[in-house]
Amino acid sequence: MHTYNTADLPEVDAPTLQSSAMVLRLSISMYTGRKSDKKTQRQVITQKGATNKGAASVYKSLFAGDDDLEAINTLQARARREIAAVTLPWSDSGERLVSTRNFFEVSKALSSLRDEFDQTVALFVRNYAVKVGNAAFVLGDLFDRTEYPDPSEITHKFSFNYSFEPVPSQNDFRVDLSNETVQVLREHYQKAASDRLKVAVGEVWSRVIEETTRLRDKMVVPEHGTRPRIHASTFEGFKSLIDSLGALNITNDPQLEHTRVQLKNAVDAVDIDSLRESDNVRNAVREQMQSVLDRFN
């Protein structure tokens, strides 16, 4: 991914985030069914003539090939991708920054994803006993019934939880601290919040630059040979990114808004069929994409 240089971004006063964004805490717990197999590990090491027990590691999938468990895993990965697309990074612990302008859309998406997650988990749990029985045939000598959680415990191996919290204020410190200590903490928070915000804003620009570059390259009209194929998903994904920029522009950056409008005008004027069929349309869109990218060179 292209990294946007945030060195020239203006210093942002942390308390202004109180009215423009919230912090999202998203936690998705999974039961993977993956288990270390020490017995088979020792056998492999012995058979291969290795002299150190750490020469190999063996893991087995207790529910190998189970479609329901795979569906849960696929869903949690999709949920993280979809939420990441409409939020910004905030902390190393995985918290995300949600624009207040986009709060209801994000909240609605999370609620829908959690419902889908719970339903998918319920299907796996409902057939859990049968699945354990099937695993005995699938795994053969690798099967060990003691490695499988009790049916009463399996539901609690999965969870989909989230909460929204205010962005912490630089004034959120203990009142019994000395004035000097409080001032140091405030200054520390102010810098940390400003640095975090710069990372978040930088990611927005990185997304814009990366996707604009990708679409520009698809617009190439070669003198000879086949034109790059433009997939509908690529074009619609780019339009979705542009649509999300208004909400992701937490700092009300006029440059980002100008870029959003320019890109939106460029793609709203065309459709996927004209892009595939007309060299003139492709060239016009490519020029618009390049015009945006030229500002970052």
N, C-alpha and C positions, 0 to 999 in steps of 0.2 A: 504494500500500500504506500502511496505517495505520502510523505510527511510534510505537513504545512508548517512553515516557519512562523512561530508565534512571538518571536522576539519583538516585533514592532506593534503588537497589540497594546492598546491603552491599558493602564492599570485600572482594575475594576474594583469599586468599593464593595466589599463582601456583603454588607447588609442589603444592598439593592437586590440581591438574589432572593430575599425573603418574599418579595411580591412577584417575582418572575419565574420561580421554579420551586420544585419540591424534590426530595430525595426518595427514590424508590429502593426498597429492600426486597429482593426477590430470592427465594430459596426453594430449590427443587431437589428433593432427595429421591434417590433411585436405588432399587435392588437390582444389581447387575447379574447375579447368579454366577459370578466369576470366583473361582476358588483355587488357591494354591494347592498343588498335589505333591506333597513331599515324597510319598512312596514312589510314584512314577518318576519323580526327579532323580531319586537315588538309583533307580533302575537304569535310566537313560545314561547317567554319569558312569555307572559301572560298565554298561554295554559299550560305551564309546571309549572306554579306557582313560577317562579323565581322572586326574589325581587330586583335584580340588572340588569340594562339594558345591562351591559357588560357580562352577563352570557352566551350569545351565539352570534354567528355571522352567517349571512346568505349571501351567494354569489350565484348568478345565472349565468349560461352560456347563453349569448344572442343568440348564434348560436349552441346550444347543438346538438351534433351528426352531425355537418356539416363536410363532408369529405374533402372539399377544404381547410377550415381553419385548420383542423387537419393536412393536408398534408404540409401546410406552416410551422406549428409548428414542425413537424417531420423533415422537411428539415433544419430548422435553427439549431436544435439540432445536426443533422448529420454533418452540416458544421462546427460547433464548435469542434466536436469530431475529424473530419478528419484533421483540421488545427492544433489542439492541438497535434496530433500524430506526426506531422512533424516539430514542432517548440518547443521552450522552454519558460518557464515563464520568464518574465522580471520585471514586476512591479505589485503592488497591484491593479492598475487600469485596469489590464487585457491585457496590452501590451505583445506581444510575441517577442522572439528573433528568427530571421531567419538567418540561415547560408547562406553566399553568394554563397556557392557551391550548395545550394538547392533553391536559389531565384527563378529561372525560373520555376521550378516545382511547388513551392508554389503559385507563381503568376498565373500560368496557372490553377491550381486547384481553386483558388479564383475566377478567371474570369468565369470559368465554373459553379461554385456554385452560383455566383451572377446571371448569365443568367437563371439558373434553378429556382432560387428564384423569379426573376422578372416574369417569365412565370407562375409560380404557383400562385403568387399574382394576375396577370392579369386575371386568370381564376376565382378566387374568386370575384374580382371586377366586372367582366363582368356580373356575375349573382347575383350581390348584391341585387337588388330590389326584385328579386324572393326569395332570401334567407330570407330577412326580412319578406316577406309574409309567408313563410313556418314557420318561428319562431313563428308567432302568433298562429299557430296550435300546435306546439310542446310545447310551454311554457304555453298555456292556460291562466289562470288568472295572471300568473307571467309576461306576456307580457306587455311592456310599450313602445310604439313607440317613445316617446321622448328620450329614452335611446340609440337609435341607431344613429350613426353619419350620417351626410348628405352624399349622394352618392358622391358629389364632394370632400369630405374630406377623404373618406376612403382610397384612394390610398396612401395618405401621412402618414397614420398610419404605413406603412411598409417601411423599408429601409434596404439596404445591402451595406455598405460602407467600404472601407479599403484603407489604404495608407502605404507606406514604407518610413521610415525616417532613416537617419544615426544615429548610436549610439552616443549620446551626448559626446563631448569631455570635459575633465576636464578644457580645456582652454576656454570653451564657457561661459564666464562671462562678465558682463558689464565693459567697459574700464574706467568708471569714478569712480570706487570703489577704495578705498585705497589699497596699496600693501598688507598690513597686512590682510585686509578683503578678498582680492582675494586669498591669500594663504590659509586662513582658509577654504574658499569655495572649493578650489581645493582639499584640504586634505579630506574634508567631502565627496566630490563627488567620490574621488578615493576609499575611504572605502565603500561607498554605492554601487558603480559599482562592486567592488570586491565581496561584499556580495551577490549582485544579481546574479553575475556569478556563485558563489558557489552554490546557490540555483538551478540555471538552470542545472549545471553539476550534482548536486545531484539528480535531477529528472531523468536525463538520466540513471544514475546507478540504481535508484529505479525501473525504467521500466525494465531494464535488469534483475535485481535480481528477481523481481516479476514474470515476464514471464518465466524466466528460471526455477524458482521453480515450477511454474504451469505445465510446460511441463515435468519436471523431475518426478513429482508426477503421471503424466499420464502414465509414462513408467514402473510403478511398475508391476512386474510379481508375483502375489500371488501364494503360494503353493497350495491353494485351493480357489475355488470360481471363479468369473468372473473378468477378467482383466478390468481396467478402460477403458471406451470407449474414443477413440480419434476422435474428430470431425475434419473434413477437415478445417473448419473455424479456429479452434484453431491452427492447424499446419501452415496454410497459414498466419495467423496473426503473429505468431512467426517469420516466415521467412520475413515478411514485416518489422517487427521491426529491425531485423538484417540488412536488406538492407538500412534502414534509419540511422543507427548508424554512417556511414561515414560522412553524412552531419551534423548530430547532434553533432559530436565531434568538437565543435568550438575551443576548446583549444588544439587540436591535442595531446590529452592525449595518450601516447603510450600504457598504460595499457588498455584503452578502445578499442584501435585498435586491440591489441592482443586478447582481449576477443571477439571482433567482428569476427575476423578471425577464432578463435577456434569454436565459435558457428556456423558460416557459414559452416565450413567444416563438422561439425557434422550433420547438417540437409540437406546439399546439397547431401550427399552421400546416402540418403534414400528417400522413398516416402511414402505417406499415407497408401498405401496398404501393404507394407512390415512392417510398424509399427503395423498395425492391425493384421497381420498374423504371424509374426516371433518373438518369445521370445528373440532370440539371438540379433536381431536388436534393440529391445526395451531396452535390457540390455546395449548394446553398447552406445546407445544414452543417456541413463540414466547416465552412467558413465561419459560421456562428460559433461553433465549438472552439475553433482555433482562436477566434477573437477573445474568448473568455480565457483560454489558456495562456495567451500572450501576456496577460497582465501578471503572470506569476513567473515569467522568465527573467 
